[in-house]
């Protein structure tokens, strides 16, 4: 334990044990959230397909996209075992949802588990996350390595996340690289294509656009950005290997996204990301309760969906080990020039 303002703060296993009471699930509450969200989602998509006036269809598409994000977080919690663990009925609802959202269970579980085990590290693989380079690694990188890194963290990559993140990285590439291991990606891709084709044949291109394409594009972009921002914010810490610990990474490399009640609903509290990383078995509806009860969880790095915070987040690109902070490329160039000047003066 460490002392902060005279109070003993738990760390490591002590802190993890303190979160265990909040892992208790209330099954009826979980079912209510899953059923109501899924019914609202289907209703929104039907409205987007059938409403006669296109502005109303756009609004229904936007509502459908937000409900997709919420349903995905419920799927995410189920895959962690935080809600409805072992329920075949929940699986029957959520596995097809994972296919619809281009997150087939086998590849998503592998990449997401990798992410939880490696958050807060500088690792060579971008499996389950967006890659991070130090300024020193960037300076030594080849032109091709720099280009690939810039593409992976470019705002356009996030804006096109339906294709770049979910279709390509989560579904198609794992299937191509290891088809026997990720066979369910093939099923997800076939089901996805069949759904789009079927809706096109029955309702035409406008129904595909408003009831499927637009909601999926919006939901994918919002989901990818939230995930990006949760580990790419001003106060983030990338921990040296000798200092890395699961609980330290959760609290110092994962943010709290400050949202209003409406967006907390649509994101199913995933903004309490530092709490989730500390103990992924806490159901999403108990994350605020855990944060309110444990002082150790009440001083996280904070981000939000406010335009200035989004812009600031998108500009942060590299981890500078000297200053121990994440910096923009412009700041990285200034730090490099300063280091060169100091070296020349020393010589």
Buried (B, 14 or more C-beta within 10 A) or exposed (E): EEEEEEEEBBBEEEBBEBBEEBBEBEEEEBBEBBEEBBEBBEBBBEBBBEBEEEEEBBBBBBBBBBBBBBBBBBBBBBBBEBBBBEBEEBBEBBBBBBBBBBBBBBBBBBBBBBBBEBBBBBBEEBBBBBBBBBBBBBBEBEEEEEEBBEEBBBBEBBBBBBBBBBBBBBBBBBBEEBEEEBEBBBBBBEBBEEBBEEBBEEBEEEBBBBBBBBBBBBBBBBBBBBBBBBBBBBBBBBBEEEEBBBBBBBBBBBBBBBBEEEBBBBBBBBBBBBBBBBBBBBBBBBBBBBBEBBBBBEEBBBBBBEEEBBEBBBBBBBBBEEEEBBBBBEBBBEBBEEBEEEEEEEE
